[in-house]
Amino acid sequence: ATKNTVTNVGSPNNATLGGDALSGASGNIAANVVAGVGNSQQNSLAASSNTATGSVDATTGGVQQTYNNNTTNKPHTRRVYDVAMVEADISIDASGLKMDQIGDVYLDIWEGETHKGGSNIGHVDVDSEAQNAVDLNDDGGAFAFKAAGDTTLSGSISGEMPSYRTVYTFHSNDATLGGNALAGASGNIGVNVAAGTNNLQRNSLAIASSMGGSE
């Protein structure tokens, strides 16, 4: 496996050898269980038997290499949209409310019954120098008002409001050998269980038997 790029986004890789797998098996047993991407697996058996004069060879081999590979595991994200119910009560207490005019105010006086009807005969001065003037704003004003009693404004609102939440699905690699796997098995047993990316697995067996007689 060379120069491979793998990106796992919230994808679980699970490898399991369980239950009663290979229970009671005998002989040469090689099991490879793998989950993921770019995994290499090999099971090899070489056997040779000679009952005549001479020699005997049994050879098994293999080469597994992995380099310059890039693997990125990151969670998968998604938004789940919903609707939230909203209910609220609103209350505004205006007790002790005070109001004042802004700045000096001069009210014109005209002779006629309508505005600017006839000649301008003067004005009413309502600045802070007027009799019993109250200047709450310290800006020269003279008109000041105070609430006659307790005043409360109240109301309520209700409705629906869109909402969302972010859900993360994380990447996981799980490899399991459990249950009664290989229970009671006998012989040459090789088991590889791997989960993930770019795992290399190999089970090899070489047997040579010679019972040569004299020349």
Solvent accessible surface area in square Angstrom, and as a share of the most:
residue,aa,sasa,rsa
1,A,44,0.34
2,T,59,0.34
3,K,148,0.63
4,N,57,0.29
5,T,104,0.60
6,V,14,0.08
7,T,74,0.43
8,N,11,0.05
9,V,62,0.36
10,G,12,0.12
11,S,41,0.26
12,P,81,0.51
13,N,17,0.09
14,N,88,0.45
15,A,4,0.03
16,T,85,0.50
17,L,20,0.10
18,G,22,0.21
19,G,48,0.46
20,D,98,0.51
21,A,31,0.24
22,L,72,0.36
23,S,55,0.36
24,G,53,0.51
25,A,27,0.21
26,S,83,0.54
27,G,39,0.38
28,N,65,0.33
29,I,16,0.08
30,A,36,0.28
31,A,14,0.11
32,N,33,0.17
33,V,31,0.18
34,V,39,0.22
35,A,20,0.15
36,G,35,0.33
37,V,70,0.40
38,G,36,0.35
39,N,35,0.18
40,S,34,0.22
41,Q,86,0.38
42,Q,44,0.19
43,N,78,0.40
44,S,23,0.15
45,L,97,0.48
46,A,20,0.16
47,A,74,0.58
48,S,35,0.23
49,S,89,0.58
50,N,35,0.18
51,T,107,0.62
52,A,60,0.47
53,T,71,0.41
54,G,50,0.48
55,S,98,0.63
56,V,27,0.16
57,D,121,0.63
58,A,23,0.18
59,T,116,0.67
60,T,35,0.20
61,G,51,0.49
62,G,30,0.29
63,V,129,0.74
64,Q,50,0.22
65,Q,115,0.51
66,T,53,0.31
67,Y,115,0.44
68,N,102,0.52
69,N,40,0.21
70,N,82,0.42
71,T,55,0.32
72,T,54,0.31
73,N,74,0.38
74,K,97,0.41
75,P,49,0.31
76,H,77,0.34
77,T,71,0.41
78,R,123,0.45
79,R,134,0.49
80,V,37,0.21
81,Y,151,0.58
82,D,88,0.46
83,V,83,0.48
84,A,44,0.34
85,M,134,0.60
86,V,56,0.32
87,E,142,0.63
88,A,40,0.31
89,D,125,0.65
90,I,85,0.43
91,S,82,0.53
92,I,96,0.49
93,D,99,0.52
94,A,22,0.17
95,S,50,0.32
96,G,47,0.45
97,L,87,0.43
98,K,116,0.49
99,M,110,0.49
100,D,26,0.13
101,Q,24,0.11
102,I,153,0.78
103,G,18,0.18
104,D,76,0.39
105,V,47,0.27
106,Y,112,0.43
107,L,82,0.41
108,D,82,0.42
109,I,68,0.35
110,W,65,0.23
111,E,111,0.50
112,G,34,0.32
113,E,184,0.83
114,T,99,0.58
115,H,141,0.63
116,K,135,0.57
117,G,16,0.16
118,G,54,0.52
119,S,64,0.41
120,N,76,0.39
121,I,105,0.53
122,G,30,0.28
123,H,99,0.44
124,V,68,0.39
125,D,63,0.33
126,V,12,0.07
127,D,14,0.07
128,S,52,0.33
129,E,155,0.69
130,A,35,0.27
131,Q,166,0.74
132,N,137,0.70
133,A,31,0.24
134,V,76,0.44
135,D,41,0.21
136,L,75,0.37
137,N,75,0.39
138,D,129,0.67
139,D,58,0.30
140,G,17,0.17
141,G,0,0.00
142,A,11,0.09
143,F,87,0.36
144,A,37,0.29
145,F,121,0.50
146,K,135,0.57
147,A,33,0.25
148,A,119,0.93
149,G,42,0.40
150,D,129,0.67
151,T,61,0.35
152,T,82,0.48
153,L,107,0.53
154,S,94,0.60
155,G,40,0.38
156,S,81,0.52
157,I,100,0.51
158,S,88,0.57
159,G,30,0.29
160,E,119,0.53
161,M,118,0.53
162,P,109,0.68
163,S,46,0.30
164,Y,111,0.42
165,R,149,0.54
166,T,59,0.34
167,V,35,0.20
168,Y,118,0.45
169,T,57,0.33
170,F,140,0.59
171,H,30,0.14
172,S,43,0.28
173,N,69,0.36
174,D,72,0.37
175,A,55,0.42
176,T,66,0.38
177,L,96,0.48
178,G,25,0.24
179,G,74,0.71
180,N,86,0.44
181,A,19,0.15
182,L,32,0.16
183,A,44,0.34
184,G,72,0.70
185,A,22,0.17
186,S,62,0.40
187,G,59,0.57
188,N,66,0.34
189,I,66,0.34
190,G,16,0.16
191,V,40,0.23
192,N,35,0.18
193,V,37,0.21
194,A,18,0.14
195,A,19,0.15
196,G,3,0.03
197,T,26,0.15
198,N,23,0.12
199,N,38,0.19
200,L,65,0.32
201,Q,9,0.04
202,R,92,0.34
203,N,21,0.11
204,S,51,0.33
205,L,32,0.16
206,A,49,0.38
207,I,86,0.43
208,A,57,0.44
209,S,52,0.34
210,S,56,0.36
211,M,149,0.66
212,G,38,0.37
213,G,51,0.49
214,S,112,0.72
215,E,195,0.88
